[in-house]
Amino acid sequence: MLEFTITAESTQTRARTGRMQTRRGTVETPIFMPVGTAGSVKAVSPEDLRDCGAQVILGNTYHLYLRPGCGVIDAFDGLHRFMNWHGPILTDSGGFQIFSLAKISKVTETGFSFQSHIDGSAHLITPEDAVAIQTRLGADIIMCLDQCLSYPANETEAEAALDLTTRWAHRCRAAWEAGGSDNALFGIIQGGMYPQLRQKSAEALIQMDFPGYAVGGLSVGEPKPLMMEMADITLPLLPLDKPRYVMGVGTPLDLVRLVAMGADMFDCVMPTRNARNGQLFTDHGPLNISNARFRTDTGPIADTCGCYTCRHFSRAYLHHLYRSREILVYRLNTIHNLYYYLNLMARIRAAIGEDRFKAFAADFFRKQGADL
């Protein structure tokens, strides 16, 4: 299923490096996972992803279940051959997308009933269905179905969602064990913005002994300091010998902070979405390539960046493409942003391995003009 080994630990923070062995290869952590919502990381090819240093990518159960549907993907024996990505794939359960995208959705003890945002068709996904769909997709790491709440939610609402998520986790684990698949199932910690509920959720899921654990219910509209507070409270509650995945986060600054708290895995649409909006990440903060000051700039996005885009193209050219709405710019910008995120993870791993992560983080924040 999944083997996780800690390979180095910071002596000054909770940061650590690890090696996660999946059925389709090894993943070095901490790691960022590019988001391939509908079986494609937007604007780039699998070859681009490999060149950027991607080790594992994320697919979205809700979107793939609705379109193209499991029947189509079955014909290719799973998502890997369908999209020509042969490394590990993690799929989310689809619960967040049902909550945020479905035209009409209703949560009951049975599961989520909802209307497709595509054609209005009616569907029901139970915890058992979520495991079965992700297994049919061929994902190497799959997630329990959970109920995610938007911010703010009162304590009564948060505890009710947590309790339902826990009962669903029991059902997901039973279905996963009965199915006999060699993928790995992660439990998802909920509890809103209430520390005592986060602890209750973690304790219940740890008793089920999942191969890994995810911190859910963050980046749902809460202020950034509160998000970090909840992550800092939740991560130490999780087993040291299991991978810890913070879902749906975040900026480069977020990732460095969360690694310091002991997080191992991340995903976020920010590098790809922001690339399409002309925002490019660098060690000195993001830049907007549409800015007029780049019209005659002959330099690369970042002098020290080794990505394909920076090795071959200037800021002036990217500015021209973006202002002209040429399709090529979406690919070139996305390559740079993904490379930046993945290379940042590689630099973090090196810093932890040499026990200089705290100094690395301080220098990184100084360059970004941000406080630790």
DRENMARLO-761611 format. One record per residue (C-alpha): residue number from 1; z, x, y. Coordinates in nm, 3 decimals. Each point is the difference from the previous one (the first is absolute). Last residue first. Layout:
N
+-----+---------+---------+---------+
!   n !      up !    east !   north !
+-----+---------+---------+---------+
! NUM !       Z !       X !       Y !
...
+-----+---------+---------+---------+
REM end
This chain:
372
+-----+---------+---------+---------+
!   n !      up !    east !   north !
+-----+---------+---------+---------+
! 372 !   0.996 !   0.810 !   3.467 !
! 371 !  -0.122 !  -0.060 !   0.355 !
! 370 !  -0.369 !  -0.008 !   0.078 !
! 369 !  -0.247 !   0.218 !   0.191 !
! 368 !  -0.224 !   0.027 !  -0.304 !
! 367 !   0.021 !   0.378 !   0.013 !
! 366 !   0.379 !  -0.016 !   0.015 !
! 365 !   0.009 !  -0.250 !  -0.284 !
! 364 !  -0.200 !   0.233 !  -0.224 !
! 363 !   0.213 !   0.301 !   0.095 !
! 362 !   0.320 !  -0.187 !  -0.089 !
! 361 !  -0.151 !  -0.127 !  -0.325 !
! 360 !  -0.109 !   0.349 !  -0.105 !
! 359 !   0.343 !   0.141 !   0.083 !
! 358 !   0.165 !  -0.267 !  -0.216 !
! 357 !  -0.257 !   0.056 !  -0.275 !
! 356 !   0.059 !   0.374 !  -0.033 !
! 355 !   0.118 !   0.004 !  -0.360 !
! 354 !  -0.315 !   0.179 !  -0.126 !
! 353 !  -0.088 !  -0.290 !  -0.232 !
! 352 !   0.096 !  -0.244 !   0.274 !
! 351 !  -0.239 !   0.166 !   0.245 !
! 350 !  -0.281 !   0.008 !  -0.256 !
! 349 !   0.047 !  -0.369 !  -0.080 !
! 348 !  -0.002 !  -0.084 !   0.372 !
! 347 !  -0.319 !   0.198 !   0.049 !
! 346 !  -0.165 !  -0.191 !  -0.286 !
! 345 !   0.118 !  -0.332 !   0.145 !
! 344 !  -0.145 !   0.095 !   0.339 !
! 343 !  -0.324 !   0.090 !  -0.180 !
! 342 !  -0.011 !  -0.353 !  -0.142 !
! 341 !   0.059 !  -0.163 !   0.337 !
! 340 !  -0.248 !   0.224 !   0.186 !
! 339 !  -0.261 !  -0.027 !  -0.273 !
! 338 !   0.026 !  -0.377 !   0.019 !
! 337 !  -0.036 !   0.008 !   0.379 !
! 336 !  -0.295 !   0.240 !  -0.004 !
! 335 !  -0.191 !  -0.181 !  -0.273 !
! 334 !   0.059 !  -0.330 !   0.179 !
! 333 !  -0.144 !   0.131 !   0.327 !
! 332 !  -0.311 !   0.131 !  -0.176 !
! 331 !  -0.055 !  -0.320 !  -0.199 !
! 330 !   0.052 !  -0.233 !   0.295 !
! 329 !  -0.216 !   0.224 !   0.219 !
! 328 !  -0.297 !  -0.033 !  -0.233 !
! 327 !  -0.031 !  -0.372 !   0.077 !
! 326 !  -0.126 !   0.067 !   0.354 !
! 325 !   0.185 !  -0.215 !   0.250 !
! 324 !  -0.170 !   0.184 !   0.291 !
! 323 !   0.338 !   0.075 !   0.162 !
! 322 !   0.126 !   0.117 !  -0.337 !
! 321 !  -0.302 !   0.214 !  -0.079 !
! 320 !   0.005 !   0.164 !   0.344 !
! 319 !   0.375 !   0.070 !  -0.017 !
! 318 !  -0.046 !   0.143 !  -0.350 !
! 317 !  -0.272 !   0.228 !   0.132 !
! 316 !   0.207 !   0.110 !   0.299 !
! 315 !   0.305 !   0.062 !  -0.221 !
! 314 !  -0.214 !   0.240 !  -0.197 !
! 313 !  -0.125 !  -0.009 !  -0.356 !
! 312 !  -0.029 !   0.224 !  -0.306 !
! 311 !   0.332 !   0.158 !  -0.097 !
! 310 !   0.205 !  -0.267 !   0.178 !
! 309 !  -0.173 !  -0.279 !  -0.191 !
! 308 !   0.017 !   0.170 !  -0.339 !
! 307 !   0.375 !   0.057 !   0.036 !
! 306 !   0.149 !   0.345 !   0.060 !
! 305 !   0.206 !  -0.083 !   0.309 !
! 304 !   0.134 !   0.291 !   0.208 !
! 303 !  -0.222 !  -0.053 !   0.303 !
! 302 !   0.059 !  -0.376 !   0.004 !
! 301 !  -0.257 !  -0.270 !   0.082 !
! 300 !  -0.264 !   0.272 !   0.016 !
! 299 !  -0.107 !   0.167 !   0.325 !
! 298 !  -0.313 !  -0.058 !   0.207 !
! 297 !   0.159 !  -0.252 !   0.239 !
! 296 !  -0.278 !  -0.151 !   0.213 !
! 295 !   0.087 !  -0.370 !  -0.035 !
! 294 !   0.360 !   0.072 !  -0.106 !
! 293 !   0.152 !  -0.070 !   0.344 !
! 292 !  -0.155 !  -0.348 !  -0.009 !
! 291 !   0.257 !  -0.121 !  -0.254 !
! 290 !  -0.165 !  -0.170 !  -0.299 !
! 289 !   0.142 !   0.269 !  -0.230 !
! 288 !   0.354 !  -0.126 !   0.054 !
! 287 !   0.242 !   0.279 !  -0.085 !
! 286 !   0.309 !  -0.012 !  -0.220 !
! 285 !   0.288 !   0.246 !   0.035 !
! 284 !   0.016 !   0.378 !   0.023 !
! 283 !  -0.022 !   0.054 !  -0.376 !
! 282 !  -0.314 !  -0.215 !   0.001 !
! 281 !  -0.089 !  -0.359 !  -0.085 !
! 280 !  -0.323 !  -0.168 !   0.112 !
! 279 !  -0.019 !  -0.342 !   0.166 !
! 278 !  -0.354 !  -0.142 !   0.034 !
! 277 !   0.067 !  -0.353 !  -0.122 !
! 276 !  -0.164 !   0.069 !  -0.336 !
! 275 !   0.224 !   0.304 !  -0.035 !
! 274 !   0.303 !  -0.216 !   0.082 !
! 273 !  -0.075 !  -0.224 !  -0.297 !
! 272 !  -0.049 !   0.293 !  -0.239 !
! 271 !   0.304 !   0.207 !   0.099 !
! 270 !   0.218 !  -0.309 !   0.058 !
! 269 !  -0.070 !  -0.187 !  -0.324 !
! 268 !   0.332 !   0.123 !  -0.144 !
! 267 !   0.131 !   0.142 !  -0.326 !
! 266 !   0.296 !   0.223 !  -0.075 !
! 265 !   0.167 !   0.179 !  -0.291 !
! 264 !   0.293 !   0.242 !  -0.041 !
! 263 !   0.278 !  -0.114 !   0.235 !
! 262 !   0.318 !   0.213 !   0.023 !
! 261 !   0.126 !  -0.062 !   0.354 !
! 260 !  -0.180 !   0.310 !   0.133 !
! 259 !  -0.318 !  -0.139 !  -0.156 !
! 258 !   0.062 !  -0.314 !   0.205 !
! 257 !   0.017 !   0.187 !   0.330 !
! 256 !  -0.317 !   0.198 !  -0.078 !
! 255 !  -0.182 !  -0.317 !  -0.103 !
! 254 !   0.106 !  -0.194 !   0.309 !
! 253 !  -0.124 !   0.279 !   0.230 !
! 252 !  -0.337 !  -0.008 !  -0.176 !
! 251 !  -0.011 !  -0.376 !   0.063 !
! 250 !   0.076 !  -0.253 !  -0.275 !
! 249 !   0.108 !  -0.162 !  -0.233 !
! 248 !  -0.121 !  -0.286 !  -0.223 !
! 247 !   0.235 !   0.052 !  -0.294 !
! 246 !   0.264 !   0.272 !  -0.028 !
! 245 !  -0.028 !   0.130 !  -0.358 !
! 244 !   0.283 !   0.184 !  -0.175 !
! 243 !  -0.082 !   0.185 !  -0.321 !
! 242 !   0.280 !   0.008 !  -0.261 !
! 241 !   0.248 !   0.280 !  -0.082 !
! 240 !   0.220 !  -0.043 !   0.307 !
! 239 !   0.059 !  -0.367 !  -0.073 !
! 238 !  -0.014 !  -0.228 !   0.306 !
! 237 !   0.293 !  -0.075 !   0.232 !
! 236 !  -0.080 !   0.305 !   0.213 !
! 235 !  -0.331 !  -0.165 !   0.102 !
! 234 !   0.149 !  -0.327 !   0.122 !
! 233 !   0.221 !   0.101 !   0.295 !
! 232 !  -0.248 !   0.243 !   0.152 !
! 231 !  -0.280 !  -0.251 !  -0.056 !
! 230 !   0.201 !  -0.272 !   0.171 !
! 229 !   0.078 !   0.225 !   0.298 !
! 228 !  -0.363 !   0.108 !   0.025 !
! 227 !  -0.117 !  -0.361 !   0.019 !
! 226 !   0.271 !  -0.077 !   0.257 !
! 225 !  -0.112 !   0.291 !   0.219 !
! 224 !  -0.364 !  -0.123 !  -0.026 !
! 223 !   0.075 !  -0.352 !   0.121 !
! 222 !  -0.066 !  -0.268 !  -0.268 !
! 221 !  -0.342 !  -0.161 !  -0.040 !
! 220 !  -0.055 !   0.026 !  -0.374 !
! 219 !   0.001 !   0.381 !  -0.021 !
! 218 !   0.265 !  -0.019 !  -0.273 !
! 217 !   0.045 !  -0.267 !  -0.269 !
! 216 !  -0.050 !   0.235 !  -0.291 !
! 215 !   0.161 !   0.325 !  -0.111 !
! 214 !  -0.168 !   0.082 !  -0.330 !
! 213 !   0.158 !   0.119 !  -0.323 !
! 212 !  -0.128 !   0.193 !  -0.299 !
! 211 !  -0.004 !  -0.003 !  -0.382 !
! 210 !   0.218 !  -0.314 !   0.010 !
! 209 !   0.349 !   0.005 !  -0.150 !
! 208 !   0.093 !  -0.372 !   0.011 !
! 207 !   0.351 !   0.091 !   0.119 !
! 206 !  -0.166 !   0.187 !   0.289 !
! 205 !  -0.153 !  -0.329 !   0.111 !
! 204 !   0.332 !  -0.179 !   0.039 !
! 203 !   0.170 !   0.293 !   0.176 !
! 202 !  -0.290 !   0.043 !   0.242 !
! 201 !  -0.006 !  -0.368 !   0.095 !
! 200 !   0.376 !  -0.015 !   0.063 !
! 199 !  -0.015 !   0.320 !   0.205 !
! 198 !  -0.283 !  -0.138 !   0.215 !
! 197 !   0.202 !  -0.320 !   0.036 !
! 196 !   0.303 !   0.191 !   0.129 !
! 195 !  -0.220 !   0.192 !   0.243 !
! 194 !  -0.152 !  -0.316 !   0.157 !
! 193 !  -0.340 !   0.040 !   0.166 !
! 192 !  -0.187 !  -0.190 !  -0.269 !
! 191 !   0.140 !   0.029 !  -0.350 !
! 190 !  -0.292 !   0.124 !  -0.210 !
! 189 !  -0.036 !   0.288 !  -0.245 !
! 188 !  -0.321 !  -0.005 !  -0.205 !
! 187 !  -0.008 !   0.090 !  -0.370 !
! 186 !  -0.272 !   0.233 !  -0.124 !
! 185 !  -0.195 !  -0.047 !  -0.324 !
! 184 !  -0.178 !   0.294 !  -0.164 !
! 183 !  -0.324 !  -0.031 !  -0.201 !
! 182 !  -0.013 !   0.059 !  -0.376 !
! 181 !  -0.034 !  -0.368 !  -0.083 !
! 180 !   0.208 !  -0.160 !  -0.273 !
! 179 !  -0.041 !  -0.351 !   0.134 !
! 178 !   0.348 !  -0.106 !  -0.113 !
! 177 !   0.159 !   0.276 !   0.208 !
! 176 !  -0.197 !  -0.100 !   0.310 !
! 175 !   0.073 !  -0.370 !  -0.050 !
! 174 !   0.374 !   0.070 !  -0.033 !
! 173 !  -0.007 !   0.227 !   0.303 !
! 172 !  -0.182 !  -0.257 !   0.210 !
! 171 !   0.243 !  -0.274 !  -0.105 !
! 170 !   0.305 !   0.209 !   0.093 !
! 169 !  -0.170 !   0.094 !   0.329 !
! 168 !  -0.063 !  -0.369 !   0.070 !
! 167 !   0.373 !  -0.066 !  -0.026 !
! 166 !   0.065 !   0.289 !   0.239 !
! 165 !  -0.266 !  -0.117 !   0.247 !
! 164 !   0.157 !  -0.347 !  -0.007 !
! 163 !   0.340 !   0.149 !   0.078 !
! 162 !  -0.143 !   0.212 !   0.281 !
! 161 !  -0.184 !  -0.296 !   0.152 !
! 160 !   0.322 !  -0.207 !  -0.004 !
! 159 !   0.193 !   0.292 !   0.147 !
! 158 !  -0.248 !   0.045 !   0.285 !
! 157 !  -0.003 !  -0.370 !   0.083 !
! 156 !   0.380 !  -0.015 !   0.013 !
! 155 !   0.016 !   0.321 !   0.203 !
! 154 !  -0.236 !  -0.126 !   0.268 !
! 153 !  -0.361 !   0.112 !   0.011 !
! 152 !  -0.151 !   0.175 !   0.301 !
! 151 !  -0.230 !   0.148 !  -0.106 !
! 150 !  -0.239 !  -0.121 !  -0.269 !
! 149 !   0.116 !  -0.057 !  -0.355 !
! 148 !  -0.137 !   0.155 !  -0.319 !
! 147 !   0.040 !  -0.176 !  -0.333 !
! 146 !  -0.070 !   0.233 !  -0.289 !
! 145 !  -0.242 !   0.035 !  -0.291 !
! 144 !   0.072 !   0.325 !  -0.181 !
! 143 !  -0.231 !   0.291 !   0.071 !
! 142 !  -0.251 !   0.193 !  -0.208 !
! 141 !  -0.063 !   0.371 !  -0.050 !
! 140 !  -0.297 !   0.110 !  -0.213 !
! 139 !  -0.216 !  -0.295 !   0.099 !
! 138 !  -0.250 !  -0.121 !  -0.259 !
! 137 !  -0.102 !  -0.315 !   0.187 !
! 136 !   0.096 !  -0.192 !  -0.312 !
! 135 !   0.350 !   0.150 !   0.028 !
! 134 !   0.024 !  -0.107 !   0.362 !
! 133 !  -0.103 !  -0.354 !  -0.095 !
! 132 !   0.246 !  -0.018 !  -0.291 !
! 131 !   0.296 !   0.127 !   0.205 !
! 130 !  -0.070 !  -0.243 !   0.284 !
! 129 !  -0.058 !  -0.282 !  -0.249 !
! 128 !   0.343 !   0.053 !  -0.156 !
! 127 !   0.161 !  -0.012 !   0.344 !
! 126 !  -0.188 !  -0.325 !   0.062 !
! 125 !  -0.319 !  -0.031 !   0.202 !
! 124 !  -0.128 !  -0.351 !   0.067 !
! 123 !  -0.335 !  -0.072 !   0.159 !
! 122 !  -0.180 !  -0.267 !   0.201 !
! 121 !  -0.344 !   0.063 !   0.153 !
! 120 !  -0.018 !   0.016 !   0.380 !
! 119 !  -0.317 !   0.209 !   0.001 !
! 118 !   0.095 !   0.347 !   0.122 !
! 117 !   0.361 !  -0.041 !   0.118 !
! 116 !   0.076 !  -0.123 !  -0.351 !
! 115 !   0.247 !  -0.285 !  -0.018 !
! 114 !   0.345 !   0.076 !  -0.133 !
! 113 !   0.258 !  -0.052 !  -0.273 !
! 112 !   0.239 !   0.294 !  -0.035 !
! 111 !   0.234 !   0.014 !  -0.298 !
! 110 !   0.188 !  -0.226 !  -0.240 !
! 109 !   0.327 !   0.001 !   0.195 !
! 108 !  -0.198 !  -0.130 !   0.295 !
! 107 !  -0.188 !   0.158 !   0.289 !
! 106 !  -0.262 !  -0.195 !   0.185 !
! 105 !  -0.316 !   0.125 !   0.166 !
! 104 !  -0.262 !  -0.160 !   0.224 !
! 103 !  -0.283 !   0.192 !   0.163 !
! 102 !   0.094 !   0.318 !  -0.186 !
! 101 !   0.016 !   0.314 !   0.212 !
! 100 !   0.360 !   0.105 !   0.074 !
!  99 !   0.217 !  -0.131 !  -0.286 !
!  98 !  -0.280 !   0.018 !  -0.255 !
!  97 !  -0.075 !   0.348 !   0.128 !
!  96 !   0.365 !   0.107 !  -0.037 !
!  95 !   0.020 !  -0.136 !  -0.355 !
!  94 !  -0.315 !   0.172 !  -0.121 !
!  93 !   0.183 !   0.211 !  -0.260 !
!  92 !  -0.105 !   0.336 !   0.139 !
!  91 !  -0.239 !   0.216 !  -0.198 !
!  90 !   0.034 !   0.373 !  -0.058 !
!  89 !  -0.302 !   0.196 !  -0.117 !
!  88 !  -0.001 !   0.342 !  -0.169 !
!  87 !  -0.316 !   0.213 !   0.004 !
!  86 !  -0.337 !  -0.107 !  -0.134 !
!  85 !  -0.143 !  -0.172 !   0.305 !
!  84 !  -0.347 !  -0.129 !  -0.075 !
!  83 !   0.065 !  -0.346 !   0.152 !
!  82 !  -0.064 !  -0.208 !  -0.314 !
!  81 !   0.085 !   0.296 !  -0.224 !
!  80 !   0.354 !   0.019 !   0.136 !
!  79 !   0.044 !  -0.374 !   0.053 !
!  78 !   0.001 !  -0.093 !  -0.362 !
!  77 !  -0.201 !  -0.013 !  -0.320 !
!  76 !  -0.322 !  -0.035 !   0.204 !
!  75 !  -0.073 !  -0.353 !  -0.120 !
!  74 !   0.368 !  -0.081 !   0.050 !
!  73 !  -0.050 !   0.066 !   0.373 !
!  72 !  -0.239 !  -0.294 !   0.021 !
!  71 !   0.232 !  -0.232 !  -0.192 !
!  70 !   0.302 !   0.117 !   0.203 !
!  69 !  -0.140 !  -0.145 !   0.319 !
!  68 !  -0.249 !   0.138 !   0.253 !
!  67 !   0.173 !  -0.125 !   0.210 !
!  66 !   0.308 !  -0.219 !  -0.039 !
!  65 !   0.187 !   0.228 !  -0.240 !
!  64 !  -0.121 !   0.306 !   0.189 !
!  63 !   0.137 !  -0.131 !   0.330 !
!  62 !   0.340 !  -0.104 !  -0.135 !
!  61 !   0.043 !   0.309 !  -0.218 !
!  60 !  -0.063 !   0.253 !   0.277 !
!  59 !  -0.097 !   0.351 !  -0.103 !
!  58 !   0.179 !   0.324 !   0.089 !
!  57 !  -0.120 !   0.356 !  -0.041 !
!  56 !   0.136 !   0.304 !  -0.184 !
!  55 !  -0.064 !   0.373 !   0.043 !
!  54 !  -0.192 !   0.001 !   0.328 !
!  53 !  -0.073 !   0.352 !   0.125 !
!  52 !  -0.260 !  -0.076 !   0.267 !
!  51 !  -0.277 !   0.130 !  -0.228 !
!  50 !   0.116 !  -0.243 !  -0.269 !
!  49 !  -0.014 !  -0.288 !   0.243 !
!  48 !  -0.345 !   0.098 !   0.124 !
!  47 !  -0.122 !   0.008 !  -0.361 !
!  46 !   0.145 !  -0.348 !  -0.057 !
!  45 !  -0.207 !  -0.116 !   0.297 !
!  44 !   0.115 !  -0.079 !   0.353 !
!  43 !  -0.041 !  -0.284 !   0.252 !
!  42 !   0.291 !  -0.217 !  -0.120 !
!  41 !   0.189 !   0.122 !  -0.304 !
!  40 !  -0.177 !  -0.219 !  -0.253 !
!  39 !   0.116 !  -0.224 !  -0.284 !
!  38 !   0.088 !  -0.289 !   0.231 !
!  37 !   0.306 !   0.147 !   0.170 !
!  36 !  -0.064 !   0.369 !  -0.057 !
!  35 !   0.304 !   0.136 !   0.183 !
!  34 !   0.038 !   0.378 !   0.008 !
!  33 !   0.318 !   0.114 !  -0.180 !
!  32 !   0.222 !   0.254 !   0.177 !
!  31 !   0.193 !   0.237 !  -0.222 !
!  30 !   0.340 !   0.168 !  -0.008 !
!  29 !  -0.069 !   0.077 !  -0.280 !
!  28 !  -0.254 !   0.168 !  -0.226 !
!  27 !  -0.193 !  -0.246 !  -0.215 !
!  26 !  -0.110 !   0.099 !  -0.349 !
!  25 !  -0.276 !  -0.169 !  -0.192 !
!  24 !  -0.140 !  -0.319 !  -0.139 !
!  23 !   0.285 !  -0.105 !  -0.231 !
!  22 !   0.245 !   0.082 !   0.275 !
!  21 !   0.211 !   0.313 !   0.051 !
!  20 !   0.197 !  -0.001 !   0.323 !
!  19 !   0.096 !   0.347 !   0.121 !
!  18 !   0.266 !   0.017 !   0.267 !
!  17 !   0.088 !   0.142 !   0.336 !
!  16 !   0.326 !  -0.074 !   0.177 !
!  15 !   0.131 !  -0.097 !   0.342 !
!  14 !   0.366 !  -0.107 !   0.021 !
!  13 !   0.061 !   0.244 !   0.287 !
!  12 !   0.149 !   0.349 !   0.049 !
!  11 !  -0.026 !   0.151 !  -0.351 !
!  10 !  -0.348 !  -0.140 !  -0.050 !
!   9 !  -0.081 !  -0.068 !  -0.364 !
!   8 !  -0.267 !   0.133 !  -0.234 !
!   7 !  -0.180 !  -0.100 !  -0.323 !
!   6 !   0.144 !  -0.344 !  -0.073 !
!   5 !  -0.164 !  -0.133 !  -0.316 !
!   4 !  -0.147 !  -0.345 !  -0.048 !
!   3 !  -0.160 !  -0.118 !  -0.323 !
!   2 !  -0.204 !  -0.318 !  -0.008 !
!   1 !  -0.130 !  -0.224 !  -0.277 !
+-----+---------+---------+---------+
REM end
